[in-house]
Amino acid sequence: MENNVNLSEVGGSGRDGRVLKEDILHYLSRQTGAIIPPSSPSPPLSPPPSPSSTPSSPQSSSPPPPPVVQRFTEDRSVVIKGVQKVMSRTMSASLLVPHFGYSDEVDLSRLVSLRRRLQTHAETRGVKLSYMPFFLKALSLALYEFPILNAHLDDRCESLTYKASHDIGVAMDTPGGLVVPVLRGIERLPLLAIAAELSRLQSRGRAGALGAAELSGGTFTLSNVGSIGGTYTHPVILTPEVAIGALGKIQVLPRFNERGEVVAAHIMKVSWSADHRVLDGATVSRFSNLWKSLLEEPASMILHLA
Ligand code: COA
């Protein structure tokens, strides 16, 4: 109350998700950018910037606050719980899946300039348009052609269920750890609606407020780890899904154009992992080629407007 904090926006690290004093301090430090080492005495609670002093227009590009750093002077064991526990359980289950890896590079030069042009339109509607909505829309269009990648496989590998809805899990880096909220029915959503839903889930992820309903039931997962860094990766399938994609950092690199001239191109690497019990390399390659072609010629997505 002292700091006008809305508790539903603070992730609780206490038993049963209780919000502890430390959670409030970390929340406030994220607002103010302060770093609180674990051994330091609790600083006085300083008020976060008032909403009026930090306009939340989509154009504001304030740098993200630095992460809260813990420095250990002696060994300390902690119980694996919460998001980390879920990650450990899910990833152990994935070990049973024979992963098949496939990678390629995508020339996003046209998409980079298209997004630049569309950003202003999105911003006038209060929506931040990142690259993800394009990656997701192209993914959905490719899944229409290759529904076997949007399927669930049962534990005993006896039944494959083709899922009608494209419910795409998006790996999200949050202060509480890796979470994978799901954007539902993206085949029915226009780009702006995908962008708005992604922003909504990002804010809830930052506040540690994502609920079980938002974190389950995905039919395919996309991880844009390139927004942090890296080129190639080896993503791990979230069962019962049968495939996952991971995107590297967009880099400006020299490439040949159709006239054989060297030009500066915006290149992004994509790494797919697929369950080799139900998917073969040729299918994944054809699917990837389609997704890639939609992003390399983004105007072609207009042909698929409903
Ligand atoms: N390469 C280079 N820059 C990228 C990029 C990429 N692959 N993807 C996004 N960016 C840029 C964005 O354009 C944005 O810049 P801008 O504000 O100038 O437009 C900036 O990086 C931040 O983007 P972000 O706010 O993260 O939005 P997003 O829609 O691109 O990504 C998430 C949303 C949720 C995917 C992202 O925030 C995230 O959490 N990524 C990490 C996923 C992860 O941890 N994966 C590992 C799982 S094991």
py3Dmol code that shows the C-alpha trace and the ligand (Angstrom):
import py3Dmol

protein = """\
ATOM      1  CA  MET A   1       0.000   0.000   0.000  1.00  0.00           C
ATOM      2  CA  GLU A   2       2.879   2.305   0.936  1.00  0.00           C
ATOM      3  CA  ASN A   3       4.253   1.995  -2.615  1.00  0.00           C
ATOM      4  CA  ASN A   4       0.982   1.659  -4.416  1.00  0.00           C
ATOM      5  CA  VAL A   5       1.914  -1.851  -5.616  1.00  0.00           C
ATOM      6  CA  ASN A   6      -0.755  -4.054  -7.158  1.00  0.00           C
ATOM      7  CA  LEU A   7       0.013  -7.455  -5.589  1.00  0.00           C
ATOM      8  CA  SER A   8      -1.469  -9.367  -8.512  1.00  0.00           C
ATOM      9  CA  GLU A   9       1.440  -8.048 -10.607  1.00  0.00           C
ATOM     10  CA  VAL A  10       4.066  -9.408  -8.202  1.00  0.00           C
ATOM     11  CA  GLY A  11       5.197 -13.039  -8.554  1.00  0.00           C
ATOM     12  CA  GLY A  12       5.086 -14.655  -5.102  1.00  0.00           C
ATOM     13  CA  SER A  13       8.048 -16.914  -4.249  1.00  0.00           C
ATOM     14  CA  GLY A  14       6.675 -17.961  -0.861  1.00  0.00           C
ATOM     15  CA  ARG A  15       4.752 -21.117   0.034  1.00  0.00           C
ATOM     16  CA  ASP A  16       1.667 -21.533  -2.188  1.00  0.00           C
ATOM     17  CA  GLY A  17       2.757 -18.468  -4.174  1.00  0.00           C
ATOM     18  CA  ARG A  18       2.651 -16.087  -1.196  1.00  0.00           C
ATOM     19  CA  VAL A  19       4.130 -12.685  -1.877  1.00  0.00           C
ATOM     20  CA  LEU A  20       7.058 -12.056   0.472  1.00  0.00           C
ATOM     21  CA  LYS A  21       8.784  -8.809   1.357  1.00  0.00           C
ATOM     22  CA  GLU A  22      11.701  -9.839  -0.917  1.00  0.00           C
ATOM     23  CA  ASP A  23       9.275 -10.216  -3.826  1.00  0.00           C
ATOM     24  CA  ILE A  24       8.070  -6.659  -3.275  1.00  0.00           C
ATOM     25  CA  LEU A  25      11.646  -5.385  -3.058  1.00  0.00           C
ATOM     26  CA  HIS A  26      12.611  -7.202  -6.260  1.00  0.00           C
ATOM     27  CA  TYR A  27       9.475  -5.928  -7.964  1.00  0.00           C
ATOM     28  CA  LEU A  28      10.292  -2.356  -6.920  1.00  0.00           C
ATOM     29  CA  SER A  29      13.929  -2.809  -7.912  1.00  0.00           C
ATOM     30  CA  ARG A  30      12.804  -3.894 -11.383  1.00  0.00           C
ATOM     31  CA  GLN A  31      10.748  -0.733 -11.591  1.00  0.00           C
ATOM     32  CA  THR A  32      13.600   1.472 -10.425  1.00  0.00           C
ATOM     33  CA  GLY A  33      16.511  -0.536 -11.895  1.00  0.00           C
ATOM     34  CA  ALA A  34      18.163  -1.015  -8.477  1.00  0.00           C
ATOM     35  CA  ILE A  35      20.114  -4.224  -7.702  1.00  0.00           C
ATOM     36  CA  ILE A  36      19.534  -5.803  -4.324  1.00  0.00           C
ATOM     37  CA  PRO A  37      22.218  -8.303  -3.240  1.00  0.00           C
ATOM     38  CA  PRO A  38      20.807 -10.989  -0.935  1.00  0.00           C
ATOM     39  CA  SER A  39      23.039 -10.108   1.981  1.00  0.00           C
ATOM     40  CA  SER A  40      22.369  -6.382   1.933  1.00  0.00           C
ATOM     41  CA  PRO A  41      20.034  -4.933   4.524  1.00  0.00           C
ATOM     42  CA  SER A  42      16.590  -4.240   3.138  1.00  0.00           C
ATOM     43  CA  PRO A  43      16.610  -0.817   1.541  1.00  0.00           C
ATOM     44  CA  PRO A  44      13.829   1.544   2.418  1.00  0.00           C
ATOM     45  CA  LEU A  45      10.902   1.019   0.093  1.00  0.00           C
ATOM     46  CA  SER A  46      11.067   3.783  -2.448  1.00  0.00           C
ATOM     47  CA  PRO A  47       8.027   4.526  -4.553  1.00  0.00           C
ATOM     48  CA  PRO A  48       8.082   3.231  -8.126  1.00  0.00           C
ATOM     49  CA  PRO A  49       7.727   5.807 -10.867  1.00  0.00           C
ATOM     50  CA  SER A  50       4.138   6.916 -11.004  1.00  0.00           C
ATOM     51  CA  PRO A  51       2.223   5.768 -14.095  1.00  0.00           C
ATOM     52  CA  SER A  52       1.951   9.371 -15.228  1.00  0.00           C
ATOM     53  CA  SER A  53       5.738   9.783 -15.222  1.00  0.00           C
ATOM     54  CA  THR A  54       6.303   6.647 -17.356  1.00  0.00           C
ATOM     55  CA  PRO A  55       3.942   6.771 -20.291  1.00  0.00           C
ATOM     56  CA  SER A  56       3.400   3.226 -21.572  1.00  0.00           C
ATOM     57  CA  SER A  57       3.059   4.166 -25.199  1.00  0.00           C
ATOM     58  CA  PRO A  58       4.279   1.480 -27.591  1.00  0.00           C
ATOM     59  CA  GLN A  59       6.914   3.946 -28.770  1.00  0.00           C
ATOM     60  CA  SER A  60       8.658   4.165 -25.368  1.00  0.00           C
ATOM     61  CA  SER A  61      11.945   2.297 -25.705  1.00  0.00           C
ATOM     62  CA  SER A  62      13.386   2.515 -22.202  1.00  0.00           C
ATOM     63  CA  PRO A  63      16.155  -0.092 -21.801  1.00  0.00           C
ATOM     64  CA  PRO A  64      15.176  -3.182 -19.792  1.00  0.00           C
ATOM     65  CA  PRO A  65      16.180  -2.971 -16.116  1.00  0.00           C
ATOM     66  CA  PRO A  66      19.328  -4.935 -15.217  1.00  0.00           C
ATOM     67  CA  PRO A  67      18.676  -8.387 -13.747  1.00  0.00           C
ATOM     68  CA  VAL A  68      18.811  -8.820  -9.974  1.00  0.00           C
ATOM     69  CA  VAL A  69      22.249 -10.357  -9.397  1.00  0.00           C
ATOM     70  CA  GLN A  70      22.939 -12.716  -6.489  1.00  0.00           C
ATOM     71  CA  ARG A  71      26.590 -13.095  -5.497  1.00  0.00           C
ATOM     72  CA  PHE A  72      27.448 -16.082  -3.319  1.00  0.00           C
ATOM     73  CA  THR A  73      30.308 -15.935  -0.821  1.00  0.00           C
ATOM     74  CA  GLU A  74      29.661 -19.526   0.328  1.00  0.00           C
ATOM     75  CA  ASP A  75      27.964 -22.679  -1.061  1.00  0.00           C
ATOM     76  CA  ARG A  76      24.207 -22.693  -0.763  1.00  0.00           C
ATOM     77  CA  SER A  77      21.707 -25.438  -1.706  1.00  0.00           C
ATOM     78  CA  VAL A  78      18.246 -24.478  -2.818  1.00  0.00           C
ATOM     79  CA  VAL A  79      15.217 -26.658  -3.422  1.00  0.00           C
ATOM     80  CA  ILE A  80      14.240 -26.985  -7.106  1.00  0.00           C
ATOM     81  CA  LYS A  81      10.678 -25.703  -7.217  1.00  0.00           C
ATOM     82  CA  GLY A  82       8.203 -23.582  -9.128  1.00  0.00           C
ATOM     83  CA  VAL A  83       9.052 -22.834 -12.763  1.00  0.00           C
ATOM     84  CA  GLN A  84      12.383 -24.678 -12.461  1.00  0.00           C
ATOM     85  CA  LYS A  85      10.647 -27.809 -11.161  1.00  0.00           C
ATOM     86  CA  VAL A  86       8.184 -27.795 -14.047  1.00  0.00           C
ATOM     87  CA  MET A  87      11.088 -27.316 -16.486  1.00  0.00           C
ATOM     88  CA  SER A  88      13.010 -30.242 -14.988  1.00  0.00           C
ATOM     89  CA  ARG A  89       9.958 -32.553 -15.175  1.00  0.00           C
ATOM     90  CA  THR A  90       9.028 -31.549 -18.731  1.00  0.00           C
ATOM     91  CA  MET A  91      12.564 -31.791 -20.069  1.00  0.00           C
ATOM     92  CA  SER A  92      13.109 -35.226 -18.471  1.00  0.00           C
ATOM     93  CA  ALA A  93       9.974 -36.479 -20.250  1.00  0.00           C
ATOM     94  CA  SER A  94      11.392 -35.150 -23.529  1.00  0.00           C
ATOM     95  CA  LEU A  95      14.400 -37.447 -23.192  1.00  0.00           C
ATOM     96  CA  LEU A  96      12.199 -40.326 -24.345  1.00  0.00           C
ATOM     97  CA  VAL A  97      11.684 -38.650 -27.718  1.00  0.00           C
ATOM     98  CA  PRO A  98      14.151 -39.440 -30.553  1.00  0.00           C
ATOM     99  CA  HIS A  99      14.920 -35.870 -31.670  1.00  0.00           C
ATOM    100  CA  PHE A 100      15.677 -35.180 -35.297  1.00  0.00           C
ATOM    101  CA  GLY A 101      17.342 -31.804 -35.934  1.00  0.00           C
ATOM    102  CA  TYR A 102      17.049 -29.674 -39.082  1.00  0.00           C
ATOM    103  CA  SER A 103      18.422 -26.163 -39.594  1.00  0.00           C
ATOM    104  CA  ASP A 104      18.367 -23.545 -42.317  1.00  0.00           C
ATOM    105  CA  GLU A 105      18.858 -19.821 -42.751  1.00  0.00           C
ATOM    106  CA  VAL A 106      16.161 -17.330 -43.711  1.00  0.00           C
ATOM    107  CA  ASP A 107      16.743 -14.016 -45.475  1.00  0.00           C
ATOM    108  CA  LEU A 108      14.493 -11.574 -43.615  1.00  0.00           C
ATOM    109  CA  SER A 109      15.571  -8.451 -45.521  1.00  0.00           C
ATOM    110  CA  ARG A 110      12.102  -7.855 -47.003  1.00  0.00           C
ATOM    111  CA  LEU A 111      10.414  -8.602 -43.677  1.00  0.00           C
ATOM    112  CA  VAL A 112      12.682  -6.142 -41.868  1.00  0.00           C
ATOM    113  CA  SER A 113      11.600  -3.304 -44.159  1.00  0.00           C
ATOM    114  CA  LEU A 114       7.938  -4.392 -44.164  1.00  0.00           C
ATOM    115  CA  ARG A 115       7.842  -4.459 -40.364  1.00  0.00           C
ATOM    116  CA  ARG A 116       9.453  -1.010 -40.242  1.00  0.00           C
ATOM    117  CA  ARG A 117       6.628   0.300 -42.453  1.00  0.00           C
ATOM    118  CA  LEU A 118       3.850  -1.443 -40.512  1.00  0.00           C
ATOM    119  CA  GLN A 119       5.181  -0.509 -37.075  1.00  0.00           C
ATOM    120  CA  THR A 120       3.753   3.016 -37.247  1.00  0.00           C
ATOM    121  CA  HIS A 121       0.291   1.663 -38.119  1.00  0.00           C
ATOM    122  CA  ALA A 122       0.485  -0.809 -35.231  1.00  0.00           C
ATOM    123  CA  GLU A 123       1.650   1.860 -32.815  1.00  0.00           C
ATOM    124  CA  THR A 124      -1.291   4.132 -33.655  1.00  0.00           C
ATOM    125  CA  ARG A 125      -3.448   1.200 -32.505  1.00  0.00           C
ATOM    126  CA  GLY A 126      -1.408   0.869 -29.304  1.00  0.00           C
ATOM    127  CA  VAL A 127       0.263  -2.391 -30.360  1.00  0.00           C
ATOM    128  CA  LYS A 128       3.999  -3.150 -30.438  1.00  0.00           C
ATOM    129  CA  LEU A 129       4.756  -5.101 -33.619  1.00  0.00           C
ATOM    130  CA  SER A 130       7.843  -7.257 -33.162  1.00  0.00           C
ATOM    131  CA  TYR A 131       8.974  -9.989 -35.563  1.00  0.00           C
ATOM    132  CA  MET A 132       7.257 -12.743 -33.587  1.00  0.00           C
ATOM    133  CA  PRO A 133       3.725 -12.166 -34.965  1.00  0.00           C
ATOM    134  CA  PHE A 134       5.104 -12.641 -38.523  1.00  0.00           C
ATOM    135  CA  PHE A 135       7.013 -15.788 -37.509  1.00  0.00           C
ATOM    136  CA  LEU A 136       3.856 -17.115 -35.850  1.00  0.00           C
ATOM    137  CA  LYS A 137       1.523 -16.287 -38.732  1.00  0.00           C
ATOM    138  CA  ALA A 138       3.861 -17.916 -41.261  1.00  0.00           C
ATOM    139  CA  LEU A 139       4.096 -20.895 -38.929  1.00  0.00           C
ATOM    140  CA  SER A 140       0.329 -21.266 -38.856  1.00  0.00           C
ATOM    141  CA  LEU A 141       0.124 -21.062 -42.660  1.00  0.00           C
ATOM    142  CA  ALA A 142       2.799 -23.750 -42.948  1.00  0.00           C
ATOM    143  CA  LEU A 143       1.028 -25.927 -40.379  1.00  0.00           C
ATOM    144  CA  TYR A 144      -2.110 -25.830 -42.555  1.00  0.00           C
ATOM    145  CA  GLU A 145      -0.091 -27.523 -45.306  1.00  0.00           C
ATOM    146  CA  PHE A 146       1.685 -29.900 -42.907  1.00  0.00           C
ATOM    147  CA  PRO A 147      -0.850 -30.744 -40.178  1.00  0.00           C
ATOM    148  CA  ILE A 148       1.270 -33.643 -38.975  1.00  0.00           C
ATOM    149  CA  LEU A 149       3.531 -31.096 -37.278  1.00  0.00           C
ATOM    150  CA  ASN A 150       0.557 -29.735 -35.320  1.00  0.00           C
ATOM    151  CA  ALA A 151      -0.242 -33.036 -33.658  1.00  0.00           C
ATOM    152  CA  HIS A 152      -0.084 -34.739 -30.281  1.00  0.00           C
ATOM    153  CA  LEU A 153       1.447 -38.198 -29.854  1.00  0.00           C
ATOM    154  CA  ASP A 154       0.297 -40.372 -26.974  1.00  0.00           C
ATOM    155  CA  ASP A 155       2.736 -41.759 -24.391  1.00  0.00           C
ATOM    156  CA  ARG A 156       2.852 -45.233 -25.903  1.00  0.00           C
ATOM    157  CA  CYS A 157       3.278 -43.967 -29.456  1.00  0.00           C
ATOM    158  CA  GLU A 158       0.087 -45.700 -30.562  1.00  0.00           C
ATOM    159  CA  SER A 159      -2.093 -42.778 -31.506  1.00  0.00           C
ATOM    160  CA  LEU A 160      -1.444 -39.467 -33.207  1.00  0.00           C
ATOM    161  CA  THR A 161      -4.051 -36.712 -32.851  1.00  0.00           C
ATOM    162  CA  TYR A 162      -4.054 -34.013 -35.529  1.00  0.00           C
ATOM    163  CA  LYS A 163      -5.023 -30.822 -33.675  1.00  0.00           C
ATOM    164  CA  ALA A 164      -7.494 -28.536 -35.413  1.00  0.00           C
ATOM    165  CA  SER A 165      -6.468 -25.371 -33.607  1.00  0.00           C
ATOM    166  CA  HIS A 166      -3.011 -23.839 -33.942  1.00  0.00           C
ATOM    167  CA  ASP A 167      -2.249 -23.230 -30.261  1.00  0.00           C
ATOM    168  CA  ILE A 168       1.344 -22.107 -30.316  1.00  0.00           C
ATOM    169  CA  GLY A 169       3.488 -22.087 -27.193  1.00  0.00           C
ATOM    170  CA  VAL A 170       6.023 -19.258 -27.131  1.00  0.00           C
ATOM    171  CA  ALA A 171       9.108 -19.787 -24.972  1.00  0.00           C
ATOM    172  CA  MET A 172       9.411 -16.719 -22.801  1.00  0.00           C
ATOM    173  CA  ASP A 173      12.275 -15.546 -20.669  1.00  0.00           C
ATOM    174  CA  THR A 174      10.807 -14.039 -17.474  1.00  0.00           C
ATOM    175  CA  PRO A 175      12.271 -12.918 -14.143  1.00  0.00           C
ATOM    176  CA  GLY A 176      10.889 -16.181 -12.691  1.00  0.00           C
ATOM    177  CA  GLY A 177      12.548 -18.344 -15.378  1.00  0.00           C
ATOM    178  CA  LEU A 178      11.522 -20.001 -18.652  1.00  0.00           C
ATOM    179  CA  VAL A 179       7.772 -20.263 -19.205  1.00  0.00           C
ATOM    180  CA  VAL A 180       5.846 -21.246 -22.330  1.00  0.00           C
ATOM    181  CA  PRO A 181       2.481 -19.466 -22.526  1.00  0.00           C
ATOM    182  CA  VAL A 182       0.196 -20.492 -25.370  1.00  0.00           C
ATOM    183  CA  LEU A 183      -1.323 -18.236 -28.051  1.00  0.00           C
ATOM    184  CA  ARG A 184      -4.549 -19.975 -28.987  1.00  0.00           C
ATOM    185  CA  GLY A 185      -6.143 -20.291 -32.412  1.00  0.00           C
ATOM    186  CA  ILE A 186      -3.568 -18.166 -34.204  1.00  0.00           C
ATOM    187  CA  GLU A 187      -4.876 -19.456 -37.545  1.00  0.00           C
ATOM    188  CA  ARG A 188      -7.910 -17.221 -36.937  1.00  0.00           C
ATOM    189  CA  LEU A 189      -5.981 -14.169 -35.714  1.00  0.00           C
ATOM    190  CA  PRO A 190      -4.675 -11.275 -37.794  1.00  0.00           C
ATOM    191  CA  LEU A 191      -1.121 -10.070 -37.177  1.00  0.00           C
ATOM    192  CA  LEU A 192      -2.201  -7.218 -34.916  1.00  0.00           C
ATOM    193  CA  ALA A 193      -4.247  -9.531 -32.702  1.00  0.00           C
ATOM    194  CA  ILE A 194      -1.300 -11.923 -32.428  1.00  0.00           C
ATOM    195  CA  ALA A 195       0.963  -8.999 -31.476  1.00  0.00           C
ATOM    196  CA  ALA A 196      -1.508  -7.769 -28.847  1.00  0.00           C
ATOM    197  CA  GLU A 197      -1.938 -11.246 -27.343  1.00  0.00           C
ATOM    198  CA  LEU A 198       1.826 -11.758 -27.229  1.00  0.00           C
ATOM    199  CA  SER A 199       2.274  -8.427 -25.408  1.00  0.00           C
ATOM    200  CA  ARG A 200      -0.457  -9.363 -22.944  1.00  0.00           C
ATOM    201  CA  LEU A 201       1.218 -12.694 -22.178  1.00  0.00           C
ATOM    202  CA  GLN A 202       4.623 -10.976 -21.905  1.00  0.00           C
ATOM    203  CA  SER A 203       3.309  -8.527 -19.275  1.00  0.00           C
ATOM    204  CA  ARG A 204       1.706 -11.364 -17.342  1.00  0.00           C
ATOM    205  CA  GLY A 205       4.931 -13.375 -17.633  1.00  0.00           C
ATOM    206  CA  ARG A 206       6.978 -10.447 -16.305  1.00  0.00           C
ATOM    207  CA  ALA A 207       4.605 -10.129 -13.349  1.00  0.00           C
ATOM    208  CA  GLY A 208       4.745 -13.896 -12.674  1.00  0.00           C
ATOM    209  CA  ALA A 209       0.980 -13.924 -13.101  1.00  0.00           C
ATOM    210  CA  LEU A 210       0.569 -16.561 -15.853  1.00  0.00           C
ATOM    211  CA  GLY A 211      -1.920 -19.222 -14.823  1.00  0.00           C
ATOM    212  CA  ALA A 212      -1.994 -22.967 -15.586  1.00  0.00           C
ATOM    213  CA  ALA A 213      -4.645 -22.431 -18.281  1.00  0.00           C
ATOM    214  CA  GLU A 214      -2.301 -20.073 -20.155  1.00  0.00           C
ATOM    215  CA  LEU A 215       0.651 -22.423 -19.821  1.00  0.00           C
ATOM    216  CA  SER A 216      -0.823 -25.676 -21.071  1.00  0.00           C
ATOM    217  CA  GLY A 217      -2.313 -27.278 -24.165  1.00  0.00           C
ATOM    218  CA  GLY A 218       0.111 -26.055 -26.821  1.00  0.00           C
ATOM    219  CA  THR A 219       0.176 -27.880 -30.152  1.00  0.00           C
ATOM    220  CA  PHE A 220       3.562 -26.567 -31.372  1.00  0.00           C
ATOM    221  CA  THR A 221       6.252 -24.420 -29.738  1.00  0.00           C
ATOM    222  CA  LEU A 222       8.389 -21.591 -31.084  1.00  0.00           C
ATOM    223  CA  SER A 223      11.372 -20.232 -29.171  1.00  0.00           C
ATOM    224  CA  ASN A 224      12.856 -16.914 -30.250  1.00  0.00           C
ATOM    225  CA  VAL A 225      16.050 -17.132 -28.257  1.00  0.00           C
ATOM    226  CA  GLY A 226      17.618 -14.866 -30.914  1.00  0.00           C
ATOM    227  CA  SER A 227      16.023 -11.875 -29.188  1.00  0.00           C
ATOM    228  CA  ILE A 228      18.706 -12.551 -26.555  1.00  0.00           C
ATOM    229  CA  GLY A 229      21.458 -13.937 -28.820  1.00  0.00           C
ATOM    230  CA  GLY A 230      22.868 -17.034 -30.497  1.00  0.00           C
ATOM    231  CA  THR A 231      22.576 -18.473 -33.989  1.00  0.00           C
ATOM    232  CA  TYR A 232      21.863 -22.220 -34.016  1.00  0.00           C
ATOM    233  CA  THR A 233      20.377 -24.186 -31.140  1.00  0.00           C
ATOM    234  CA  HIS A 234      18.957 -27.620 -30.429  1.00  0.00           C
ATOM    235  CA  PRO A 235      15.427 -27.089 -29.096  1.00  0.00           C
ATOM    236  CA  VAL A 236      13.819 -29.782 -26.973  1.00  0.00           C
ATOM    237  CA  ILE A 237      10.312 -30.993 -27.861  1.00  0.00           C
ATOM    238  CA  LEU A 238       7.569 -30.428 -25.290  1.00  0.00           C
ATOM    239  CA  THR A 239       5.617 -33.688 -25.285  1.00  0.00           C
ATOM    240  CA  PRO A 240       2.965 -34.558 -26.402  1.00  0.00           C
ATOM    241  CA  GLU A 241       3.828 -32.087 -29.202  1.00  0.00           C
ATOM    242  CA  VAL A 242       5.887 -33.544 -32.055  1.00  0.00           C
ATOM    243  CA  ALA A 243       8.006 -30.579 -33.128  1.00  0.00           C
ATOM    244  CA  ILE A 244       9.495 -27.293 -31.990  1.00  0.00           C
ATOM    245  CA  GLY A 245      11.313 -24.419 -33.700  1.00  0.00           C
ATOM    246  CA  ALA A 246      14.016 -22.120 -32.354  1.00  0.00           C
ATOM    247  CA  LEU A 247      15.160 -18.883 -33.939  1.00  0.00           C
ATOM    248  CA  GLY A 248      18.606 -17.320 -33.815  1.00  0.00           C
ATOM    249  CA  LYS A 249      19.636 -13.688 -33.817  1.00  0.00           C
ATOM    250  CA  ILE A 250      18.941 -11.668 -36.972  1.00  0.00           C
ATOM    251  CA  GLN A 251      22.348 -10.632 -38.310  1.00  0.00           C
ATOM    252  CA  VAL A 252      23.344  -8.391 -41.195  1.00  0.00           C
ATOM    253  CA  LEU A 253      25.604 -10.607 -43.337  1.00  0.00           C
ATOM    254  CA  PRO A 254      26.955 -10.537 -46.911  1.00  0.00           C
ATOM    255  CA  ARG A 255      24.965 -12.683 -49.350  1.00  0.00           C
ATOM    256  CA  PHE A 256      24.664 -12.909 -53.157  1.00  0.00           C
ATOM    257  CA  ASN A 257      21.532 -11.461 -54.743  1.00  0.00           C
ATOM    258  CA  GLU A 258      19.913 -12.899 -57.921  1.00  0.00           C
ATOM    259  CA  ARG A 259      22.352 -10.858 -60.081  1.00  0.00           C
ATOM    260  CA  GLY A 260      25.347 -12.385 -58.312  1.00  0.00           C
ATOM    261  CA  GLU A 261      26.177  -9.157 -56.456  1.00  0.00           C
ATOM    262  CA  VAL A 262      27.177  -9.168 -52.807  1.00  0.00           C
ATOM    263  CA  VAL A 263      24.545  -7.379 -50.716  1.00  0.00           C
ATOM    264  CA  ALA A 264      23.906  -6.848 -47.012  1.00  0.00           C
ATOM    265  CA  ALA A 265      21.146  -9.269 -45.990  1.00  0.00           C
ATOM    266  CA  HIS A 266      19.261  -9.742 -42.720  1.00  0.00           C
ATOM    267  CA  ILE A 267      19.862 -13.401 -42.003  1.00  0.00           C
ATOM    268  CA  MET A 268      18.248 -15.502 -39.286  1.00  0.00           C
ATOM    269  CA  LYS A 269      18.991 -19.152 -38.608  1.00  0.00           C
ATOM    270  CA  VAL A 270      16.155 -21.491 -37.695  1.00  0.00           C
ATOM    271  CA  SER A 271      16.571 -24.827 -35.923  1.00  0.00           C
ATOM    272  CA  TRP A 272      13.734 -27.332 -35.868  1.00  0.00           C
ATOM    273  CA  SER A 273      13.566 -30.459 -33.716  1.00  0.00           C
ATOM    274  CA  ALA A 274      11.042 -33.120 -34.683  1.00  0.00           C
ATOM    275  CA  ASP A 275       9.945 -36.421 -33.178  1.00  0.00           C
ATOM    276  CA  HIS A 276      11.513 -38.963 -35.542  1.00  0.00           C
ATOM    277  CA  ARG A 277       8.923 -41.592 -34.577  1.00  0.00           C
ATOM    278  CA  VAL A 278       6.297 -39.714 -36.590  1.00  0.00           C
ATOM    279  CA  LEU A 279       8.187 -37.194 -38.712  1.00  0.00           C
ATOM    280  CA  ASP A 280      10.858 -37.750 -41.321  1.00  0.00           C
ATOM    281  CA  GLY A 281      13.487 -35.364 -42.617  1.00  0.00           C
ATOM    282  CA  ALA A 282      11.817 -34.766 -45.995  1.00  0.00           C
ATOM    283  CA  THR A 283       8.558 -33.627 -44.355  1.00  0.00           C
ATOM    284  CA  VAL A 284      10.327 -31.279 -41.958  1.00  0.00           C
ATOM    285  CA  SER A 285      12.427 -29.907 -44.799  1.00  0.00           C
ATOM    286  CA  ARG A 286       9.339 -29.201 -46.982  1.00  0.00           C
ATOM    287  CA  PHE A 287       7.555 -27.596 -44.017  1.00  0.00           C
ATOM    288  CA  SER A 288      10.610 -25.448 -43.237  1.00  0.00           C
ATOM    289  CA  ASN A 289      10.940 -24.412 -46.906  1.00  0.00           C
ATOM    290  CA  LEU A 290       7.345 -23.203 -46.920  1.00  0.00           C
ATOM    291  CA  TRP A 291       7.713 -21.255 -43.646  1.00  0.00           C
ATOM    292  CA  LYS A 292      10.949 -19.752 -44.948  1.00  0.00           C
ATOM    293  CA  SER A 293       9.437 -18.743 -48.308  1.00  0.00           C
ATOM    294  CA  LEU A 294       6.539 -16.950 -46.590  1.00  0.00           C
ATOM    295  CA  LEU A 295       8.987 -14.899 -44.506  1.00  0.00           C
ATOM    296  CA  GLU A 296      11.371 -14.211 -47.384  1.00  0.00           C
ATOM    297  CA  GLU A 297       8.447 -12.912 -49.463  1.00  0.00           C
ATOM    298  CA  PRO A 298       6.163 -11.657 -46.666  1.00  0.00           C
ATOM    299  CA  ALA A 299       3.746  -9.998 -49.099  1.00  0.00           C
ATOM    300  CA  SER A 300       2.765 -13.518 -50.215  1.00  0.00           C
ATOM    301  CA  MET A 301       1.014 -13.960 -46.861  1.00  0.00           C
ATOM    302  CA  ILE A 302      -1.652 -11.556 -48.134  1.00  0.00           C
ATOM    303  CA  LEU A 303      -2.802 -14.345 -50.459  1.00  0.00           C
ATOM    304  CA  HIS A 304      -3.853 -16.315 -47.416  1.00  0.00           C
ATOM    305  CA  LEU A 305      -5.970 -13.579 -45.808  1.00  0.00           C
ATOM    306  CA  ALA A 306      -9.408 -14.956 -44.890  1.00  0.00           C
TER     307      ALA A 306
END
"""
ligand_1 = """\
48
COA
N 17.093 -11.277 -33.650
C 17.356 -9.998 -33.416
N 16.487 -9.170 -32.774
C 15.311 -9.697 -32.373
C 14.977 -11.019 -32.599
C 15.924 -11.843 -33.276
N 15.680 -13.120 -33.511
N 13.756 -11.249 -32.090
C 13.331 -10.092 -31.568
N 14.273 -9.153 -31.734
C 14.219 -7.772 -31.296
C 12.825 -7.208 -31.380
O 12.552 -6.739 -32.685
C 12.885 -6.113 -30.333
O 13.557 -4.981 -30.838
P 12.730 -3.638 -31.210
O 12.070 -3.213 -29.939
O 13.788 -2.735 -31.686
O 11.744 -4.028 -32.239
C 13.765 -6.710 -29.275
O 14.502 -7.760 -29.893
C 13.013 -7.261 -28.086
O 11.977 -8.063 -28.551
P 10.940 -8.685 -27.501
O 10.319 -7.601 -26.707
O 11.618 -9.762 -26.723
O 9.752 -9.234 -28.389
P 9.620 -10.488 -29.335
O 8.190 -10.491 -29.721
O 10.598 -10.459 -30.438
O 9.921 -11.770 -28.433
C 9.654 -13.307 -26.645
C 9.031 -12.149 -27.427
C 8.675 -13.706 -25.568
C 9.885 -14.483 -27.568
C 11.007 -12.869 -26.066
O 10.812 -11.743 -25.248
C 11.699 -13.926 -25.242
O 11.391 -14.162 -24.076
N 12.721 -14.590 -25.861
C 13.538 -15.591 -25.164
C 12.986 -16.983 -25.394
C 13.856 -18.006 -24.696
O 14.346 -17.794 -23.593
N 14.059 -19.138 -25.357
C 14.913 -20.154 -24.844
C 14.078 -21.321 -24.431
S 15.108 -22.658 -23.863
"""
view = py3Dmol.view(width=600, height=400)
view.addModel(protein, "pdb")
view.setStyle({"model": 0}, {"cartoon": {"style": "trace"}})
view.addModel(ligand_1, "xyz")
view.setStyle({"model": 1}, {"stick": {}})
view.zoomTo()
view.show()
